[in-house]
C-alpha cells in the first residue's frame, strides 16, 4: 500500500502515517518500492525474519497500554 491507502486502512491522518513510515524506514522495519506519491511500503526482510520477536514485543506494549487506559 502507499501512505494514503495505509492512512485510510488504519483510520489515521495522512501526515501521521507518513511520519511513522519515515521512522519505520529509518529503523529498517519497512522497505519501499517506487517514488513520490506512489511509493509502496512493505515489511522489511529483517522484520519478516524476526516476526515472532516483533509480535512478542507488540503484545507487551499492548498490555502496557491497556493497563494505562484502565487507570
VMD Tcl script that builds the backbone (N, CA, C; Angstrom):
set m [mol new atoms 213]
animate dup $m
set s [atomselect $m all]
$s set {name element resname resid chain x y z} {
  {N N UNK 1 A 0.837 -1.187 0.000}
  {CA C UNK 1 A 0.000 0.000 0.000}
  {C C UNK 1 A 0.881 1.249 0.000}
  {N N UNK 2 A 0.340 2.323 -0.520}
  {CA C UNK 2 A 1.046 3.588 -0.390}
  {C C UNK 2 A 0.578 4.270 0.903}
  {N N UNK 3 A 1.166 5.407 1.231}
  {CA C UNK 3 A 0.867 6.076 2.506}
  {C C UNK 3 A -0.612 6.450 2.609}
  {N N UNK 4 A -1.207 6.913 1.528}
  {CA C UNK 4 A -2.629 7.287 1.548}
  {C C UNK 4 A -3.512 6.072 1.840}
  {N N UNK 5 A -3.227 4.976 1.174}
  {CA C UNK 5 A -4.004 3.749 1.400}
  {C C UNK 5 A -3.842 3.256 2.833}
  {N N UNK 6 A -2.618 3.330 3.352}
  {CA C UNK 6 A -2.392 2.919 4.738}
  {C C UNK 6 A -3.155 3.816 5.709}
  {N N UNK 7 A -3.141 5.124 5.454}
  {CA C UNK 7 A -3.860 6.065 6.322}
  {C C UNK 7 A -5.347 5.734 6.360}
  {N N UNK 8 A -5.915 5.455 5.214}
  {CA C UNK 8 A -7.336 5.091 5.164}
  {C C UNK 8 A -7.591 3.762 5.876}
  {N N UNK 9 A -6.709 2.796 5.677}
  {CA C UNK 9 A -6.891 1.460 6.255}
  {C C UNK 9 A -6.854 1.488 7.782}
  {N N UNK 10 A -5.994 2.332 8.349}
  {CA C UNK 10 A -5.858 2.358 9.810}
  {C C UNK 10 A -6.617 3.512 10.452}
  {N N UNK 11 A -7.231 4.368 9.645}
  {CA C UNK 11 A -8.049 5.457 10.169}
  {C C UNK 11 A -7.243 6.563 10.841}
  {N N UNK 12 A -6.059 6.838 10.292}
  {CA C UNK 12 A -5.218 7.907 10.840}
  {C C UNK 12 A -4.982 8.972 9.781}
  {N N UNK 13 A -4.581 10.143 10.243}
  {CA C UNK 13 A -4.246 11.246 9.366}
  {C C UNK 13 A -3.058 10.874 8.482}
  {N N UNK 14 A -3.094 11.302 7.229}
  {CA C UNK 14 A -2.031 11.002 6.266}
  {C C UNK 14 A -0.663 11.447 6.780}
  {N N UNK 15 A -0.567 12.649 7.339}
  {CA C UNK 15 A 0.722 13.151 7.819}
  {C C UNK 15 A 1.252 12.315 8.984}
  {N N UNK 16 A 0.356 11.832 9.817}
  {CA C UNK 16 A 0.758 10.964 10.927}
  {C C UNK 16 A 1.349 9.664 10.378}
  {N N UNK 17 A 0.682 9.094 9.405}
  {CA C UNK 17 A 1.157 7.847 8.792}
  {C C UNK 17 A 2.504 8.072 8.121}
  {N N UNK 18 A 2.670 9.177 7.400}
  {CA C UNK 18 A 3.946 9.472 6.743}
  {C C UNK 18 A 5.062 9.584 7.783}
  {N N UNK 19 A 4.789 10.244 8.898}
  {CA C UNK 19 A 5.791 10.370 9.961}
  {C C UNK 19 A 6.226 8.993 10.450}
  {N N UNK 20 A 5.261 8.147 10.748}
  {CA C UNK 20 A 5.585 6.818 11.267}
  {C C UNK 20 A 6.285 5.950 10.223}
  {N N UNK 21 A 5.905 6.075 8.961}
  {CA C UNK 21 A 6.586 5.330 7.912}
  {C C UNK 21 A 8.050 5.757 7.803}
  {N N UNK 22 A 8.309 7.046 7.960}
  {CA C UNK 22 A 9.687 7.543 7.929}
  {C C UNK 22 A 10.491 6.938 9.067}
  {N N UNK 23 A 9.911 6.902 10.273}
  {CA C UNK 23 A 10.589 6.307 11.431}
  {C C UNK 23 A 10.833 4.815 11.188}
  {N N UNK 24 A 9.825 4.115 10.698}
  {CA C UNK 24 A 9.969 2.681 10.422}
  {C C UNK 24 A 11.037 2.426 9.364}
  {N N UNK 25 A 11.080 3.275 8.349}
  {CA C UNK 25 A 12.074 3.105 7.295}
  {C C UNK 25 A 13.482 3.371 7.830}
  {N N UNK 26 A 13.656 4.408 8.642}
  {CA C UNK 26 A 14.964 4.714 9.229}
  {C C UNK 26 A 15.461 3.574 10.103}
  {N N UNK 27 A 14.518 2.843 10.716}
  {CA C UNK 27 A 14.873 1.721 11.591}
  {C C UNK 27 A 14.837 0.380 10.862}
  {N N UNK 28 A 14.778 0.440 9.547}
  {CA C UNK 28 A 14.848 -0.740 8.679}
  {C C UNK 28 A 13.727 -1.750 8.932}
  {N N UNK 29 A 12.559 -1.262 9.317}
  {CA C UNK 29 A 11.420 -2.153 9.534}
  {C C UNK 29 A 10.496 -2.203 8.326}
  {N N UNK 30 A 10.598 -1.209 7.450}
  {CA C UNK 30 A 9.866 -1.239 6.185}
  {C C UNK 30 A 10.820 -0.898 5.057}
  {N N UNK 31 A 10.476 -1.378 3.873}
  {CA C UNK 31 A 11.202 -1.028 2.659}
  {C C UNK 31 A 10.214 -0.393 1.702}
  {N N UNK 32 A 10.732 0.259 0.671}
  {CA C UNK 32 A 9.861 0.939 -0.276}
  {C C UNK 32 A 10.134 0.478 -1.693}
  {N N UNK 33 A 9.132 0.724 -2.536}
  {CA C UNK 33 A 9.274 0.493 -3.963}
  {C C UNK 33 A 8.569 1.653 -4.652}
  {N N UNK 34 A 9.224 2.237 -5.617}
  {CA C UNK 34 A 8.651 3.378 -6.314}
  {C C UNK 34 A 9.093 4.672 -5.676}
  {N N UNK 35 A 8.473 5.763 -6.128}
  {CA C UNK 35 A 8.844 7.068 -5.582}
  {C C UNK 35 A 7.643 8.000 -5.588}
  {N N UNK 36 A 7.802 9.088 -4.868}
  {CA C UNK 36 A 6.743 10.093 -4.810}
  {C C UNK 36 A 5.483 9.558 -4.159}
  {N N UNK 37 A 4.347 10.090 -4.623}
  {CA C UNK 37 A 3.053 9.726 -4.045}
  {C C UNK 37 A 2.775 8.230 -4.141}
  {N N UNK 38 A 3.280 7.592 -5.183}
  {CA C UNK 38 A 3.005 6.173 -5.405}
  {C C UNK 38 A 3.943 5.220 -4.682}
  {N N UNK 39 A 4.807 5.737 -3.814}
  {CA C UNK 39 A 5.726 4.863 -3.083}
  {C C UNK 39 A 4.940 3.819 -2.310}
  {N N UNK 40 A 5.308 2.572 -2.498}
  {CA C UNK 40 A 4.655 1.468 -1.807}
  {C C UNK 40 A 5.541 1.021 -0.658}
  {N N UNK 41 A 4.936 0.642 0.457}
  {CA C UNK 41 A 5.664 0.246 1.664}
  {C C UNK 41 A 5.411 -1.234 1.949}
  {N N UNK 42 A 6.492 -1.912 2.339}
  {CA C UNK 42 A 6.450 -3.341 2.615}
  {C C UNK 42 A 7.236 -3.645 3.886}
  {N N UNK 43 A 6.862 -4.689 4.615}
  {CA C UNK 43 A 7.703 -5.116 5.747}
  {C C UNK 43 A 9.095 -5.473 5.212}
  {N N UNK 44 A 10.123 -5.082 5.951}
  {CA C UNK 44 A 11.490 -5.379 5.518}
  {C C UNK 44 A 11.806 -6.853 5.728}
  {N N UNK 45 A 12.862 -7.294 5.100}
  {CA C UNK 45 A 13.321 -8.669 5.261}
  {C C UNK 45 A 13.687 -8.924 6.733}
  {N N UNK 46 A 14.339 -7.926 7.350}
  {CA C UNK 46 A 14.715 -8.065 8.756}
  {C C UNK 46 A 13.475 -8.246 9.644}
  {N N UNK 47 A 12.432 -7.465 9.383}
  {CA C UNK 47 A 11.199 -7.590 10.160}
  {C C UNK 47 A 10.560 -8.956 9.929}
  {N N UNK 48 A 10.517 -9.404 8.692}
  {CA C UNK 48 A 9.940 -10.710 8.382}
  {C C UNK 48 A 10.706 -11.836 9.086}
  {N N UNK 49 A 12.049 -11.736 9.093}
  {CA C UNK 49 A 12.872 -12.768 9.727}
  {C C UNK 49 A 12.699 -12.796 11.242}
  {N N UNK 50 A 12.320 -11.657 11.816}
  {CA C UNK 50 A 12.177 -11.541 13.276}
  {C C UNK 50 A 10.731 -11.305 13.692}
  {N N UNK 51 A 9.814 -11.808 12.899}
  {CA C UNK 51 A 8.380 -11.586 13.128}
  {C C UNK 51 A 7.942 -12.037 14.528}
  {N N UNK 52 A 8.394 -13.184 14.968}
  {CA C UNK 52 A 7.988 -13.694 16.280}
  {C C UNK 52 A 8.442 -12.772 17.405}
  {N N UNK 53 A 9.663 -12.279 17.312}
  {CA C UNK 53 A 10.175 -11.349 18.329}
  {C C UNK 53 A 9.364 -10.058 18.298}
  {N N UNK 54 A 9.098 -9.566 17.097}
  {CA C UNK 54 A 8.293 -8.355 16.954}
  {C C UNK 54 A 6.923 -8.536 17.611}
  {N N UNK 55 A 6.273 -9.660 17.351}
  {CA C UNK 55 A 4.945 -9.902 17.919}
  {C C UNK 55 A 4.985 -10.008 19.436}
  {N N UNK 56 A 6.039 -10.590 19.996}
  {CA C UNK 56 A 6.184 -10.644 21.455}
  {C C UNK 56 A 6.272 -9.235 22.031}
  {N N UNK 57 A 7.073 -8.402 21.412}
  {CA C UNK 57 A 7.219 -7.013 21.867}
  {C C UNK 57 A 5.893 -6.283 21.714}
  {N N UNK 58 A 5.240 -6.462 20.586}
  {CA C UNK 58 A 3.967 -5.790 20.324}
  {C C UNK 58 A 2.916 -6.166 21.378}
  {N N UNK 59 A 2.861 -7.431 21.741}
  {CA C UNK 59 A 1.895 -7.868 22.745}
  {C C UNK 59 A 2.201 -7.253 24.106}
  {N N UNK 60 A 3.468 -7.109 24.449}
  {CA C UNK 60 A 3.842 -6.477 25.712}
  {C C UNK 60 A 3.457 -4.998 25.711}
  {N N UNK 61 A 3.679 -4.318 24.614}
  {CA C UNK 61 A 3.307 -2.903 24.509}
  {C C UNK 61 A 1.799 -2.771 24.626}
  {N N UNK 62 A 1.064 -3.652 23.965}
  {CA C UNK 62 A -0.396 -3.608 24.019}
  {C C UNK 62 A -0.925 -3.816 25.423}
  {N N UNK 63 A -0.326 -4.730 26.177}
  {CA C UNK 63 A -0.746 -4.970 27.556}
  {C C UNK 63 A -0.483 -3.737 28.406}
  {N N UNK 64 A 0.668 -3.111 28.211}
  {CA C UNK 64 A 1.014 -1.910 28.968}
  {C C UNK 64 A 0.019 -0.804 28.678}
  {N N UNK 65 A -0.323 -0.594 27.408}
  {CA C UNK 65 A -1.259 0.460 27.027}
  {C C UNK 65 A -2.645 0.192 27.588}
  {N N UNK 66 A -3.082 -1.049 27.632}
  {CA C UNK 66 A -4.399 -1.373 28.186}
  {C C UNK 66 A -4.449 -1.062 29.668}
  {N N UNK 67 A -3.346 -1.341 30.395}
  {CA C UNK 67 A -3.286 -1.035 31.824}
  {C C UNK 67 A -3.373 0.456 32.038}
  {N N UNK 68 A -2.671 1.243 31.229}
  {CA C UNK 68 A -2.678 2.701 31.352}
  {C C UNK 68 A -4.057 3.264 31.072}
  {N N UNK 69 A -4.778 2.702 30.091}
  {CA C UNK 69 A -6.110 3.172 29.760}
  {C C UNK 69 A -7.097 2.880 30.888}
  {N N UNK 70 A -6.887 1.792 31.610}
  {CA C UNK 70 A -7.796 1.400 32.680}
  {C C UNK 70 A -7.621 2.202 33.949}
  {N N UNK 71 A -6.536 2.952 34.062}
  {CA C UNK 71 A -6.272 3.712 35.298}
  {C C UNK 71 A -6.999 5.023 35.304}
}
mol reanalyze $m
mol bondsrecalc $m
mol representation Tube
mol addrep $m
